[in-house]
Amino acid sequence: MTPDKIGEIETYNDPNSCYQPNDEPLYTITDWDNSKLAHQNKSDVIEYVKDELATASFYIQKAEEENDEDTAFEVAKKYLDQFSALQEEETDEFI
């Protein structure tokens, strides 16, 4: 057996190898700064979202404890901007 074949077998059997065949779909997460987190499985996606929610919640609570509503709003706005989920409403002003 050639060293190349041995290397292929070791890579195939390595549970940390990204070349290991797996039927589970993989996902790419685009972070708020447009960086990409590639090859994420379902549990990776769940952990990412949990971390993002915990971080945003921490900073909002900290600002609220300091009675800083503007900072709390900016943190919430930045979080929602990732998903284009917050849009400023247009108002019709009647004069």
N, CA, C and O atoms as a MOPAC input file, in Angstrom:
PM7 MOZYME 1SCF
protein

 N      0.85300 1    -1.16600 1     0.00000 1
 C      0.00000 1     0.00000 1     0.00000 1
 C      0.90300 1     1.23600 1     0.00000 1
 O      1.86700 1     1.32300 1     0.76100 1
 N      0.56500 1     2.18200 1    -0.87000 1
 C      1.38000 1     3.38700 1    -0.99200 1
 C      1.06600 1     4.36800 1     0.13700 1
 O     -0.01400 1     4.32200 1     0.72700 1
 N      2.02600 1     5.26100 1     0.43600 1
 C      1.77300 1     6.26500 1     1.48100 1
 C      0.55300 1     7.14700 1     1.17300 1
 O     -0.14600 1     7.58300 1     2.08800 1
 N      0.29900 1     7.40700 1    -0.11900 1
 C     -0.87600 1     8.20200 1    -0.48600 1
 C     -2.17400 1     7.50300 1    -0.09100 1
 O     -3.09300 1     8.12900 1     0.43800 1
 N     -2.23600 1     6.20900 1    -0.35400 1
 C     -3.43600 1     5.44200 1    -0.00400 1
 C     -3.61900 1     5.39500 1     1.51000 1
 O     -4.74200 1     5.50000 1     2.00300 1
 N     -2.52800 1     5.23800 1     2.24600 1
 C     -2.59800 1     5.21600 1     3.70900 1
 C     -3.11500 1     6.56700 1     4.21400 1
 O     -3.94900 1     6.62200 1     5.11700 1
 N     -2.61500 1     7.64600 1     3.62800 1
 C     -3.07400 1     8.98500 1     4.00100 1
 C     -4.56000 1     9.18100 1     3.72100 1
 O     -5.27000 1     9.78000 1     4.52900 1
 N     -5.03300 1     8.68000 1     2.58100 1
 C     -6.45400 1     8.77900 1     2.24700 1
 C     -7.31200 1     8.02600 1     3.25800 1
 O     -8.36100 1     8.51400 1     3.67700 1
 N     -6.86400 1     6.84100 1     3.64500 1
 C     -7.60700 1     6.03400 1     4.61900 1
 C     -7.62500 1     6.72900 1     5.97800 1
 O     -8.66200 1     6.76800 1     6.64000 1
 N     -6.48900 1     7.27500 1     6.39500 1
 C     -6.43300 1     7.97600 1     7.67900 1
 C     -7.33900 1     9.20800 1     7.66700 1
 O     -8.02600 1     9.48700 1     8.64900 1
 N     -7.33700 1     9.93700 1     6.56100 1
 C     -8.20700 1    11.11100 1     6.43900 1
 C     -9.67000 1    10.69300 1     6.47000 1
 O    -10.48900 1    11.35000 1     7.11200 1
 N    -10.00100 1     9.61300 1     5.78600 1
 C    -11.37200 1     9.11100 1     5.74100 1
 C    -11.85300 1     8.71500 1     7.13500 1
 O    -13.01200 1     8.94600 1     7.48200 1
 N    -10.97200 1     8.12400 1     7.93000 1
 C    -11.34200 1     7.64400 1     9.26400 1
 C    -11.24100 1     8.71600 1    10.34500 1
 O    -11.69700 1     8.49700 1    11.46700 1
 N    -10.65700 1     9.86100 1    10.03400 1
 C    -10.48600 1    10.92700 1    11.02500 1
 C    -11.81700 1    11.65200 1    11.23500 1
 O    -12.33900 1    12.25300 1    10.29600 1
 N    -12.38200 1    11.60700 1    12.46300 1
 C    -13.67600 1    12.25600 1    12.69400 1
 C    -13.61100 1    13.78100 1    12.59500 1
 O    -14.64800 1    14.43000 1    12.45700 1
 N    -12.41700 1    14.35900 1    12.66200 1
 C    -12.26100 1    15.80800 1    12.55200 1
 C    -11.98800 1    16.27300 1    11.12800 1
 O    -11.84400 1    17.47000 1    10.87900 1
 N    -11.91700 1    15.34700 1    10.21000 1
 C    -11.62500 1    15.69800 1     8.82700 1
 C    -12.87200 1    16.23100 1     8.13400 1
 O    -13.95800 1    15.66700 1     8.26600 1
 N    -12.70300 1    17.32500 1     7.39500 1
 C    -13.84300 1    17.86300 1     6.65000 1
 C    -14.10000 1    17.04600 1     5.38500 1
 O    -15.07800 1    17.29200 1     4.67800 1
 N    -13.23500 1    16.08100 1     5.09700 1
 C    -13.41600 1    15.24000 1     3.91900 1
 C    -14.15400 1    13.95500 1     4.23700 1
 O    -14.37900 1    13.13200 1     3.35000 1
 N    -14.52900 1    13.77500 1     5.48900 1
 C    -15.22900 1    12.56200 1     5.86900 1
 C    -16.63200 1    12.58800 1     5.27000 1
 O    -17.34300 1    13.58400 1     5.41200 1
 N    -17.03900 1    11.51400 1     4.60700 1
 C    -18.37400 1    11.50700 1     4.01400 1
 C    -19.44100 1    11.53900 1     5.10700 1
 O    -19.31000 1    10.88800 1     6.14300 1
 N    -20.48800 1    12.30200 1     4.85500 1
 C    -21.54500 1    12.44800 1     5.83800 1
 C    -22.81000 1    12.82100 1     5.08300 1
 O    -22.77700 1    13.64800 1     4.17200 1
 N    -23.90600 1    12.21800 1     5.45700 1
 C    -25.17000 1    12.50600 1     4.78300 1
 C    -25.84300 1    13.75900 1     5.32700 1
 O    -26.79400 1    14.25900 1     4.72700 1
 N    -25.35800 1    14.27200 1     6.46100 1
 C    -25.97000 1    15.45300 1     7.06400 1
 C    -25.65400 1    16.68300 1     6.21500 1
 O    -24.50200 1    16.89100 1     5.83400 1
 N    -26.67300 1    17.50400 1     5.91500 1
 C    -26.40400 1    18.71800 1     5.13200 1
 C    -25.56800 1    19.71200 1     5.93100 1
 O    -25.67400 1    19.79800 1     7.15500 1
 N    -24.74500 1    20.45200 1     5.21900 1
 C    -23.92400 1    21.48500 1     5.83900 1
 C    -24.43200 1    22.85100 1     5.40000 1
 O    -25.02600 1    22.99300 1     4.33100 1
 N    -24.19400 1    23.84100 1     6.22800 1
 C    -24.70600 1    25.18300 1     5.98500 1
 C    -23.57600 1    26.19600 1     6.08200 1
 O    -22.56500 1    25.95700 1     6.74100 1
 N    -23.76100 1    27.32300 1     5.42100 1
 C    -22.85100 1    28.45000 1     5.54900 1
 C    -23.61400 1    29.58500 1     6.21600 1
 O    -24.70000 1    29.96300 1     5.77800 1
 N    -23.02800 1    30.12400 1     7.28600 1
 C    -23.63100 1    31.24000 1     8.00800 1
 C    -22.88900 1    32.50100 1     7.59400 1
 O    -21.65900 1    32.54500 1     7.64200 1
 N    -23.62600 1    33.52000 1     7.19100 1
 C    -23.02500 1    34.81500 1     6.90300 1
 C    -23.17700 1    35.66600 1     8.14800 1
 O    -24.29100 1    35.99800 1     8.55400 1
 N    -22.05500 1    36.01600 1     8.75000 1
 C    -22.05300 1    36.77500 1     9.99300 1
 C    -22.39300 1    38.22900 1     9.71400 1
 O    -22.42900 1    38.64700 1     8.55600 1
 N    -22.64200 1    39.00400 1    10.76300 1
 C    -23.03900 1    40.41200 1    10.64100 1
 C    -21.99800 1    41.25200 1     9.90800 1
 O    -22.33400 1    42.28000 1     9.32000 1
 N    -20.73000 1    40.81800 1     9.93900 1
 C    -19.67500 1    41.56800 1     9.24900 1
 C    -19.36200 1    40.97900 1     7.87300 1
 O    -18.31000 1    41.25600 1     7.29700 1
 N    -20.27500 1    40.17200 1     7.35700 1
 C    -20.17700 1    39.49700 1     6.05700 1
 C    -19.10700 1    38.42200 1     5.98900 1
 O    -18.78700 1    37.94500 1     4.90000 1
 N    -18.54400 1    38.02900 1     7.13000 1
 C    -17.63700 1    36.88500 1     7.10900 1
 C    -18.48200 1    35.61900 1     7.01800 1
 O    -19.62900 1    35.59300 1     7.46400 1
 N    -17.91400 1    34.58900 1     6.44600 1
 C    -18.64400 1    33.34500 1     6.21300 1
 C    -18.13100 1    32.25000 1     7.14300 1
 O    -16.92500 1    32.05600 1     7.29600 1
 N    -19.06400 1    31.54800 1     7.75400 1
 C    -18.74500 1    30.36500 1     8.54600 1
 C    -19.25400 1    29.17400 1     7.74500 1
 O    -20.44600 1    28.86600 1     7.76700 1
 N    -18.34800 1    28.50900 1     7.04200 1
 C    -18.73400 1    27.43100 1     6.14500 1
 C    -18.71800 1    26.08600 1     6.86000 1
 O    -18.13300 1    25.93800 1     7.93300 1
 N    -19.36700 1    25.12100 1     6.24800 1
 C    -19.38200 1    23.72400 1     6.70200 1
 C    -19.95700 1    23.57800 1     8.10800 1
 O    -19.41100 1    22.84000 1     8.92800 1
 N    -21.04600 1    24.27100 1     8.38900 1
 C    -21.69200 1    24.19500 1     9.69600 1
 C    -22.82000 1    23.16600 1     9.63700 1
 O    -23.64800 1    23.19400 1     8.72600 1
 N    -22.84600 1    22.25700 1    10.61400 1
 C    -23.95300 1    21.31000 1    10.66100 1
 C    -25.07900 1    21.90200 1    11.50200 1
 O    -24.97100 1    23.03100 1    11.98100 1
 N    -26.14900 1    21.14700 1    11.68200 1
 C    -27.31400 1    21.67900 1    12.39800 1
 C    -26.96800 1    22.10800 1    13.81600 1
 O    -27.41600 1    23.16300 1    14.26500 1
 N    -26.18700 1    21.32000 1    14.51700 1
 C    -25.84900 1    21.68400 1    15.89900 1
 C    -24.95200 1    22.92300 1    15.93600 1
 O    -25.04700 1    23.71800 1    16.87000 1
 N    -24.08400 1    23.10000 1    14.93700 1
 C    -23.26200 1    24.31400 1    14.85400 1
 C    -24.14200 1    25.55000 1    14.66600 1
 O    -23.90300 1    26.58700 1    15.28400 1
 N    -25.15600 1    25.43300 1    13.81300 1
 C    -26.06100 1    26.55300 1    13.55400 1
 C    -26.81900 1    26.91700 1    14.82700 1
 O    -26.96000 1    28.09400 1    15.15900 1
 N    -27.30400 1    25.90800 1    15.53100 1
 C    -28.03700 1    26.15200 1    16.77900 1
 C    -27.14200 1    26.84100 1    17.79900 1
 O    -27.56900 1    27.80100 1    18.44000 1
 N    -25.92100 1    26.37400 1    17.96000 1
 C    -24.98600 1    26.98900 1    18.91300 1
 C    -24.66500 1    28.42900 1    18.52700 1
 O    -24.56800 1    29.29900 1    19.39200 1
 N    -24.50000 1    28.68000 1    17.23000 1
 C    -24.22100 1    30.03800 1    16.76200 1
 C    -25.35900 1    30.98100 1    17.14500 1
 O    -25.12100 1    32.07100 1    17.66400 1
 N    -26.58800 1    30.55800 1    16.88600 1
 C    -27.74700 1    31.40200 1    17.19500 1
 C    -27.86900 1    31.61300 1    18.69900 1
 O    -28.15300 1    32.72500 1    19.14400 1
 N    -27.65900 1    30.56500 1    19.48200 1
 C    -27.72700 1    30.70800 1    20.93900 1
 C    -26.69300 1    31.71000 1    21.43800 1
 O    -26.99300 1    32.53300 1    22.30400 1
 N    -25.48700 1    31.64700 1    20.90000 1
 C    -24.43600 1    32.59300 1    21.29400 1
 C    -24.79500 1    34.02500 1    20.89900 1
 O    -24.59700 1    34.95500 1    21.68100 1
 N    -25.31900 1    34.20100 1    19.69000 1
 C    -25.70800 1    35.53500 1    19.23600 1
 C    -26.82200 1    36.11200 1    20.10600 1
 O    -26.78200 1    37.28400 1    20.48000 1
 N    -27.80900 1    35.28700 1    20.42400 1
 C    -28.91200 1    35.75000 1    21.27100 1
 C    -28.42600 1    36.10400 1    22.67000 1
 O    -28.83500 1    37.11600 1    23.24000 1
 N    -27.55300 1    35.27000 1    23.21900 1
 C    -27.03400 1    35.52100 1    24.56600 1
 C    -26.22200 1    36.81300 1    24.60800 1
 O    -26.34500 1    37.59600 1    25.55000 1
 N    -25.39600 1    37.03200 1    23.59100 1
 C    -24.56800 1    38.24000 1    23.55100 1
 C    -25.43200 1    39.49200 1    23.43200 1
 O    -25.23400 1    40.45700 1    24.17100 1
 N    -26.38500 1    39.47900 1    22.51100 1
 C    -27.26600 1    40.63900 1    22.33700 1
 C    -28.06300 1    40.89200 1    23.61000 1
 O    -28.20300 1    42.03800 1    24.03700 1
 N    -28.58100 1    39.84100 1    24.21000 1
 C    -29.36400 1    39.97700 1    25.44200 1
 C    -28.52000 1    40.55600 1    26.57300 1
 O    -28.99100 1    41.40100 1    27.33400 1
 N    -27.28000 1    40.10300 1    26.68200 1
 C    -26.38800 1    40.60600 1    27.73100 1
 C    -26.18900 1    42.11500 1    27.60700 1
 O    -26.31500 1    42.84500 1    28.59100 1
 N    -25.87700 1    42.58100 1    26.39900 1
 C    -25.61300 1    44.00800 1    26.20600 1
 C    -26.87200 1    44.85800 1    26.37900 1
 O    -26.79600 1    45.98800 1    26.86300 1
 N    -28.02000 1    44.32400 1    25.99000 1
 C    -29.27300 1    45.05500 1    26.19500 1
 C    -29.57600 1    45.17100 1    27.68200 1
 O    -29.92900 1    46.24700 1    28.16300 1
 N    -29.44000 1    44.06600 1    28.41400 1
 C    -29.70500 1    44.09500 1    29.85700 1
 C    -28.74000 1    45.02600 1    30.58200 1
 O    -29.13400 1    45.75300 1    31.49400 1
 N    -27.47800 1    44.99800 1    30.17300 1
 C    -26.48000 1    45.87000 1    30.79800 1
 C    -26.85600 1    47.34300 1    30.59300 1
 O    -26.78200 1    48.14300 1    31.52500 1
 N    -27.25400 1    47.68700 1    29.38400 1
 C    -27.64400 1    49.07100 1    29.10000 1
 C    -28.90400 1    49.45400 1    29.87500 1
 O    -29.01300 1    50.57500 1    30.37100 1
 N    -29.85300 1    48.52600 1    29.98000 1
 C    -31.07800 1    48.82000 1    30.73000 1
 C    -30.78700 1    49.02700 1    32.21400 1
 O    -31.40100 1    49.88200 1    32.85400 1
 N    -29.85600 1    48.25100 1    32.76100 1
 C    -29.48300 1    48.41000 1    34.16700 1
 C    -28.87700 1    49.78700 1    34.42000 1
 O    -29.00200 1    50.34100 1    35.51200 1
 N    -28.22300 1    50.32900 1    33.40300 1
 C    -27.61900 1    51.65800 1    33.51100 1
 C    -28.58800 1    52.74700 1    33.04600 1
 O    -28.19900 1    53.90100 1    32.86400 1
 N    -29.85000 1    52.36900 1    32.85700 1
 C    -30.89400 1    53.29600 1    32.38400 1
 C    -30.49600 1    54.00700 1    31.09400 1
 O    -30.78200 1    55.18900 1    30.90800 1
 N    -29.83700 1    53.27300 1    30.21400 1
 C    -29.38800 1    53.83200 1    28.93400 1
 C    -30.22200 1    53.21300 1    27.80900 1
 O    -29.79200 1    52.27600 1    27.13700 1
 N    -31.41500 1    53.75800 1    27.62500 1
 C    -32.33900 1    53.21900 1    26.63300 1
 C    -31.79200 1    53.35100 1    25.21100 1
 O    -32.04600 1    52.48900 1    24.36900 1
 N    -31.04600 1    54.42000 1    24.93800 1
 C    -30.49900 1    54.62100 1    23.59500 1
 C    -29.51400 1    53.52000 1    23.22500 1
 O    -29.55700 1    53.00100 1    22.10900 1
 N    -28.62100 1    53.15500 1    24.15600 1
 C    -27.65900 1    52.08400 1    23.88400 1
 C    -28.37700 1    50.75000 1    23.73800 1
 O    -28.05000 1    49.96300 1    22.85000 1
 N    -29.35300 1    50.48800 1    24.60300 1
 C    -30.12000 1    49.24200 1    24.51000 1
 C    -30.80000 1    49.14600 1    23.14600 1
 O    -30.80700 1    48.08500 1    22.52100 1
 N    -31.37000 1    50.26100 1    22.69100 1
 C    -32.02100 1    50.27600 1    21.38100 1
 C    -31.01500 1    50.04200 1    20.26100 1
 O    -31.30100 1    49.29700 1    19.32400 1
 N    -29.84400 1    50.66400 1    20.34300 1
 C    -28.82700 1    50.49300 1    19.29700 1
 C    -28.36100 1    49.04300 1    19.20800 1
 O    -28.14400 1    48.52800 1    18.11200 1
 N    -28.20500 1    48.38200 1    20.35500 1
 C    -27.81500 1    46.96400 1    20.35400 1
 C    -28.91300 1    46.13100 1    19.69800 1
 O    -28.63100 1    45.27800 1    18.85700 1
 N    -30.16100 1    46.37900 1    20.08200 1
 C    -31.28200 1    45.64000 1    19.49500 1
 C    -31.37800 1    45.90000 1    17.99400 1
 O    -31.61800 1    44.98200 1    17.21000 1
 N    -31.18800 1    47.16000 1    17.60500 1
 C    -31.25300 1    47.52900 1    16.19000 1
 C    -30.14600 1    46.83800 1    15.39600 1
 O    -30.39200 1    46.31000 1    14.31200 1
 N    -28.92700 1    46.84300 1    15.93800 1
 C    -27.80500 1    46.19100 1    15.25200 1
 C    -28.07500 1    44.70200 1    15.08000 1
 O    -27.76500 1    44.12500 1    14.03700 1
 N    -28.65100 1    44.08300 1    16.10400 1
 C    -28.96400 1    42.65400 1    16.01700 1
 C    -29.99300 1    42.40000 1    14.92000 1
 O    -29.81700 1    41.49600 1    14.10300 1
 N    -31.05400 1    43.18300 1    14.89700 1
 C    -32.10100 1    42.98200 1    13.89700 1
 C    -31.64500 1    43.36100 1    12.49400 1
 O    -32.13300 1    42.79400 1    11.51600 1
 N    -30.72400 1    44.30400 1    12.38000 1
 C    -30.21500 1    44.69800 1    11.06400 1
 C    -29.54200 1    43.54000 1    10.33500 1
 O    -29.47100 1    43.53900 1     9.10600 1
 N    -29.05100 1    42.56100 1    11.08100 1
 C    -28.43100 1    41.39500 1    10.44800 1
 C    -29.40800 1    40.69300 1     9.52000 1
 O    -29.01500 1    40.09200 1     8.52000 1
 N    -30.67900 1    40.77500 1     9.86200 1
 C    -31.69700 1    40.02700 1     9.13600 1
 C    -32.58500 1    40.93600 1     8.29700 1
 O    -33.57000 1    40.48600 1     7.71200 1
 N    -32.23700 1    42.19600 1     8.24400 1
 C    -33.08400 1    43.20300 1     7.59400 1
 C    -34.49800 1    43.13100 1     8.16400 1
 O    -35.48200 1    43.31900 1     7.44800 1
 N    -34.58000 1    42.85800 1     9.46100 1
 C    -35.88000 1    42.67300 1    10.10200 1
 C    -36.43000 1    43.95900 1    10.68900 1
 O    -37.58800 1    44.00300 1    11.10400 1
 N    -35.62900 1    44.99200 1    10.72900 1
 C    -36.08100 1    46.25200 1    11.29800 1
 C    -36.01800 1    47.31700 1    10.22200 1
 O    -34.95600 1    47.59600 1     9.66500 1
 N    -37.14700 1    47.89800 1     9.94200 1
 C    -37.19600 1    48.96500 1     8.95200 1
 C    -37.85100 1    50.17300 1     9.58500 1
 O    -38.85200 1    50.06100 1    10.29300 1
 N    -37.28000 1    51.30800 1     9.32400 1
 C    -37.85400 1    52.54100 1     9.84300 1
 C    -39.13100 1    52.84600 1     9.07600 1
 O    -39.15400 1    52.80900 1     7.84600 1
 N    -40.18500 1    53.14500 1     9.81100 1
 C    -41.46600 1    53.42000 1     9.17600 1
 C    -41.48500 1    54.83400 1     8.61800 1
 O    -40.95000 1    55.76900 1     9.21400 1
 N    -42.10900 1    54.96100 1     7.47400 1
 C    -42.29400 1    56.28300 1     6.89200 1
 C    -43.60600 1    56.83800 1     7.41500 1
 O    -44.62600 1    56.14900 1     7.42000 1
 N    -43.57500 1    58.06500 1     7.84700 1
 C    -44.79900 1    58.68400 1     8.35400 1
 C    -45.22400 1    59.79900 1     7.41900 1
 O    -44.40000 1    60.52900 1     6.86700 1
 N    -46.50700 1    59.90500 1     7.26100 1
 C    -47.06600 1    61.01200 1     6.47400 1
 C    -47.44300 1    62.10200 1     7.45300 1
 O    -48.33100 1    61.93100 1     8.28900 1
 N    -46.76700 1    63.20600 1     7.33900 1
 C    -47.06700 1    64.31700 1     8.23100 1
 C    -48.01000 1    65.26900 1     7.52300 1
 O    -47.75300 1    65.73400 1     6.41200 1
 N    -49.09900 1    65.53800 1     8.19800 1
 C    -50.06400 1    66.47600 1     7.64700 1
 C    -49.83600 1    67.83300 1     8.28800 1
 O    -49.84900 1    67.96700 1     9.51100 1
 N    -49.63100 1    68.81600 1     7.46200 1
 C    -49.36800 1    70.16500 1     7.97600 1
 C    -50.59200 1    71.02100 1     7.80400 1
 O    -50.58100 1    72.19500 1     8.17400 1

